Amino acid sequence: MCIRDRTMSVKKILSLVASTIKFFIIIMLFAINSKAEENNIKYYSEDSGILSLMYHRFDENKYPSTNIQMDIFKEQMSIINTLNYKFYDPQYLQKKFNIAKNKKEILITIDDAFLSFYKIAWPYLKREKIPFILFVSTETIGKTGYMSWQQIKEIEKEPYAYIGNHSHSHDYLVDLDTENFLSDINTSIKIFNQHLGYNPIFFSYPFGEYSKTIKDFISKNFDFAFGQHSGVIDINKDPHELPRFPINEKYGDLERFKFLINLSPLQYKSLNPEDKYIANNNPPKLSVEFFENQKNIENINCFSDEGSGWDKSNITFNKNILKLNFREKFTFRRGRVNCSLNDNGIWRWFGVQFSVNQN
């Protein structure tokens, strides 16, 4: 055998060895991730995350709290492209939720299936092939100002468009007794099966409100559920408490948009209380356990809107556990907490939303 042939043989052997080692490393990592998921073990990861945006109406000026001007929406999509962020395809939530993202991606969601979405935003999203989830409340379909089932089916046929369940009535689910809550969700599931032939794997809590009882039922019937608390999705977030940033005329200016688009996940091991419904425990005792790997955690700042309005929260640290000592009770309907961290120039963020009992 000549020297050249021997060299080629050695290269082939080394290549085979390298491929074998790579294969076993992948298998081991998969096994570790699978075992961690099975045992609900959380571990810190350099996850760039998924930032989810929530929209409702388009060019409906009478509703500024849920509306976005279409020209502004297009500018926002342009900013995402200019910053070289990819739009996230929702199918990968199911396939790759537990795999850390090397670069942050942007997920577009639209709630309520208003007719203005179909007439104004849908043609643009279709032309640009931007993936999104459209959350539908089944009771309003076909009524004035809302899409029809024919229009929903037209959208659902596209490979980048996904339909999500948004309950039947779009009521405040926390205000319903158990029987009416179960009836509402089961009715929506039945109607989706009738019209689409399946129940969506995605759910969106109306108004972002839920209790532990509600979340437990939703988790048995849906793979993923979205709230309306702000933050960036990472591998340690609860799949049935996924955060989103609401975008509207009031909070949709482009400078704010550029800031939030660049936010990164603030990962944590645990957040208590698990139940986000405040009945007799107002104000709640909120504590967050962070990973020891998270640097600069002492730089964290939190703001909360209990009592008379938004103000800087009173926080204490014990090692890597953050405790928020609320000044006053949260007032009826919703209470919010937003925490941010300047991590060597990288802004990290997470939010919590409580549903507050009227009594």
C-alpha positions in Angstrom: 0.0 0.0 0.0 1.4 3.4 -1.0 1.8 6.3 1.4 -1.1 8.2 -0.2 -3.4 5.2 0.3 -2.3 4.8 3.9 -3.0 8.5 4.6 -6.4 8.1 3.1 -7.1 5.1 5.2 -6.0 6.9 8.4 -8.3 9.9 7.5 -11.2 7.6 7.0 -10.6 5.9 10.3 -10.3 9.2 12.2 -13.4 10.5 10.5 -15.3 7.3 11.5 -14.1 7.7 15.1 -15.0 11.4 15.2 -18.5 10.6 13.9 -19.0 7.8 16.4 -17.9 10.0 19.3 -20.3 12.8 18.1 -23.1 10.3 17.8 -22.6 9.0 21.4 -22.4 12.6 22.7 -25.7 13.5 21.1 -27.3 10.3 22.5 -26.0 11.2 26.0 -27.3 14.7 25.8 -30.7 13.5 24.6 -30.8 11.0 27.5 -29.8 13.7 30.0 -32.5 16.1 28.7 -35.1 13.4 28.6 -34.3 12.3 32.2 -34.4 15.9 33.4 -37.8 16.4 31.7 -39.1 13.1 33.1 -38.0 14.1 36.7 -39.0 17.7 36.2 -35.4 18.7 36.9 -34.5 22.3 36.0 -31.0 23.3 35.0 -29.5 26.6 33.9 -28.9 26.9 30.2 -27.5 29.5 27.9 -30.9 29.8 26.2 -31.5 32.9 24.1 -35.2 32.1 24.3 -38.4 32.8 22.3 -40.0 36.2 22.7 -43.7 36.0 22.1 -45.8 39.1 21.0 -49.5 39.3 21.4 -51.8 41.3 19.0 -55.6 41.6 18.8 -57.1 44.2 16.4 -55.7 45.9 13.4 -56.7 49.5 12.3 -59.6 49.6 14.7 -59.0 53.0 16.2 -61.9 52.9 18.6 -60.1 50.2 20.7 -56.6 51.6 21.4 -55.9 49.1 24.3 -56.2 46.2 21.9 -55.5 47.8 18.5 -52.4 48.3 16.4 -52.1 50.4 13.3 -51.1 48.3 10.4 -48.3 50.6 9.2 -46.8 50.4 12.7 -47.2 46.6 12.7 -45.3 46.4 9.4 -42.5 48.6 10.9 -42.3 46.3 13.9 -41.9 43.3 11.6 -39.3 45.2 9.7 -37.4 45.9 12.9 -37.4 42.2 13.7 -35.9 41.5 10.3 -33.3 44.3 10.5 -32.1 42.9 13.9 -31.7 39.5 12.2 -34.1 37.7 14.4 -36.0 34.8 12.9 -39.8 34.4 13.2 -40.4 31.3 15.3 -42.5 28.5 13.8 -44.9 27.3 16.5 -44.6 23.6 15.5 -41.1 23.6 17.1 -42.6 24.3 20.5 -43.7 20.7 20.5 -40.6 19.3 18.9 -37.8 21.4 20.5 -39.2 23.1 23.6 -36.5 21.6 25.9 -33.6 22.5 23.6 -31.8 25.8 24.3 -31.9 28.3 21.5 -28.6 29.7 20.3 -30.3 32.9 19.0 -33.5 34.4 20.1 -36.5 34.0 17.8 -39.8 35.9 17.7 -43.2 34.2 18.0 -46.3 36.1 16.7 -49.7 35.4 18.4 -53.1 37.0 17.6 -56.0 36.7 20.0 -59.8 36.6 19.4 -60.0 36.2 15.6 -61.3 39.7 14.9 -62.4 40.3 11.3 -59.9 43.1 11.1 -57.1 40.6 11.4 -58.4 38.6 8.5 -59.0 41.7 6.3 -55.9 43.7 7.2 -53.1 41.7 8.7 -53.6 38.3 7.2 -52.8 39.3 3.6 -49.5 40.8 4.8 -48.6 37.7 6.9 -49.5 35.4 4.1 -47.4 37.3 1.6 -44.4 37.4 3.9 -45.0 33.8 5.1 -44.6 34.9 8.8 -45.6 32.1 11.2 -48.2 32.8 13.9 -50.8 31.3 16.2 -54.4 32.6 15.9 -56.3 32.0 19.2 -60.0 31.5 18.6 -62.9 31.7 21.0 -65.6 29.5 19.5 -68.7 31.3 20.7 -68.0 34.5 18.7 -67.1 32.9 15.4 -69.4 34.2 12.6 -70.7 37.1 14.7 -70.4 40.7 13.7 -66.7 41.8 13.8 -65.4 38.3 14.0 -64.1 35.8 11.5 -66.1 32.9 10.1 -65.2 29.2 10.2 -64.6 29.4 6.5 -62.0 32.1 6.9 -60.4 30.3 9.8 -60.1 27.1 7.7 -58.6 29.2 4.9 -55.9 30.4 7.2 -55.4 27.0 8.9 -54.5 25.4 5.5 -51.3 27.4 5.3 -48.2 25.5 6.7 -47.0 28.5 8.8 -50.4 29.4 10.3 -51.6 27.6 13.5 -55.0 27.8 15.3 -55.2 27.9 19.1 -58.0 27.4 21.6 -59.1 30.6 23.4 -62.0 29.0 25.3 -65.6 29.0 24.2 -67.1 32.2 25.8 -64.0 34.2 26.5 -65.3 34.8 30.0 -63.1 35.5 33.0 -62.5 31.8 33.7 -61.5 32.4 37.3 -65.0 33.8 38.0 -66.7 30.6 36.8 -67.5 27.7 39.1 -65.9 24.4 38.3 -69.0 23.0 36.5 -69.3 26.1 34.2 -65.5 26.2 33.6 -65.4 22.6 32.5 -68.4 23.1 30.3 -66.9 26.1 28.7 -63.6 24.4 27.7 -65.2 21.1 26.8 -67.7 23.0 24.5 -64.8 24.7 22.7 -63.0 21.4 22.3 -66.2 19.8 20.8 -66.7 22.7 18.4 -63.1 22.6 17.2 -63.4 18.9 16.5 -66.6 19.5 14.6 -65.1 22.3 12.4 -61.4 21.5 12.1 -61.3 17.8 13.0 -59.0 18.3 16.0 -58.6 20.3 19.1 -55.6 22.6 18.9 -52.5 21.9 21.1 -52.2 25.6 21.9 -54.4 27.4 24.5 -54.5 31.1 25.5 -56.1 32.1 28.8 -58.7 34.8 28.3 -57.3 38.0 29.8 -54.3 36.0 30.9 -56.1 34.9 34.0 -56.0 31.4 35.6 -55.9 29.6 38.8 -54.0 26.4 39.7 -57.2 24.4 39.2 -57.7 25.9 35.7 -54.1 25.4 34.7 -54.1 21.8 35.9 -57.1 21.0 33.7 -55.7 22.9 30.7 -52.4 21.0 31.0 -54.2 17.7 30.6 -55.9 18.9 27.4 -53.3 21.1 25.7 -49.6 20.9 25.2 -48.9 24.6 25.7 -50.8 27.6 27.2 -50.1 31.3 27.1 -50.8 34.0 29.6 -50.5 37.8 29.4 -47.6 38.3 31.8 -44.4 39.6 30.2 -41.2 37.7 29.7 -39.1 35.6 27.4 -39.8 31.9 27.0 -36.9 29.6 27.9 -36.5 25.9 28.6 -37.3 26.3 32.3 -40.6 28.1 31.8 -43.8 26.2 32.6 -45.3 25.1 29.2 -48.7 26.1 30.5 -47.7 29.5 31.8 -45.9 30.9 28.8 -45.3 34.7 28.8 -46.2 37.2 26.1 -45.7 40.9 25.5 -49.0 42.6 24.7 -48.5 45.1 21.8 -51.1 47.8 21.2 -51.3 51.6 20.4 -50.7 52.5 24.1 -47.6 50.4 24.5 -46.6 49.9 20.8 -44.3 52.8 20.1 -41.2 51.8 18.2 -38.6 52.7 20.7 -40.2 50.6 23.4 -40.6 47.8 20.8 -36.9 47.9 20.0 -36.1 47.6 23.7 -38.4 44.6 24.4 -37.4 42.8 21.2 -33.8 42.7 22.5 -34.8 41.3 26.0 -33.4 38.0 27.1 -34.8 35.3 29.4 -34.4 35.6 33.2 -34.4 32.0 34.2 -35.4 30.7 37.6 -35.7 27.3 39.3 -39.0 28.0 41.0 -41.6 30.7 41.6 -44.1 30.7 44.4 -47.0 30.8 45.0 -47.8 28.4 42.2 -51.4 29.5 42.3 -51.7 32.9 40.6 -55.3 33.4 41.8 -55.6 35.6 44.9 -58.6 34.9 47.0 -57.9 35.3 50.7 -54.2 35.6 50.6 -53.9 39.3 49.5 -51.2 40.4 49.3 -49.5 37.1 48.4 -46.0 36.0 49.4 -44.0 35.9 46.3 -40.6 34.3 46.2 -38.3 33.3 43.2 -35.4 30.9 43.4 -32.7 31.7 40.8 -30.0 29.5 39.5 -26.6 29.9 41.1 -25.2 30.2 37.5 -27.0 33.5 36.9 -24.5 36.3 37.2 -25.2 39.8 38.5 -28.5 38.7 40.1 -27.9 41.3 42.8 -28.6 44.0 40.1 -32.2 42.9 39.7 -35.0 45.5 40.1 -38.7 44.7 40.4 -41.8 46.9 40.0 -45.3 46.0 41.1 -48.8 47.7 40.8 -50.3 46.8 44.2 -52.4 49.4 46.0 -52.3 52.9 44.4 -50.2 52.0 41.4 -46.8 51.0 40.0 -43.8 51.5 42.2 -40.5 49.9 42.9 -41.0 46.7 44.9 -39.5 46.1 48.3 -37.2 43.1 47.7 -34.9 41.0 49.9 -32.3 38.4 49.0 -31.3 35.2 50.9 -28.5 33.6 48.8 -30.2 33.1 45.4 -33.8 33.4 46.6 -35.7 36.7 46.0 -38.6 37.7 48.1 -41.0 40.5 47.3 -42.7 42.2 50.2 -45.7 44.0 48.8 -46.6 47.4 50.2 -50.4 46.9 50.0 -53.1 44.6 48.7 -53.6 44.2 45.0 -56.8 45.7 43.8 -59.6 43.8 42.0 -59.0 42.1 38.7 -55.3 41.9 38.1 -52.0 42.5 39.8 -48.6 42.5 38.1 -45.0 42.2 38.9 -42.1 42.9 36.4 -38.5 42.2 37.2 -35.5 43.2 35.1 -31.8 42.5 35.3 -28.8 44.3 33.6 -26.5 41.3 33.1 -23.3 42.9 31.8 -25.3 44.9 29.2 -27.8 42.1 28.5 -31.3 43.0 29.8 -33.1 40.0 31.2 -36.8 40.1 32.1 -39.7 38.1 33.7 -43.2 39.1 34.8 -46.0 37.6 37.0 -49.7 38.3 36.7 -52.1 37.6 39.5 -55.8 37.3 39.2 -57.5 39.1 42.1 -60.8 38.1 43.6 -63.3 40.9 44.0 -63.8 40.2 47.7 
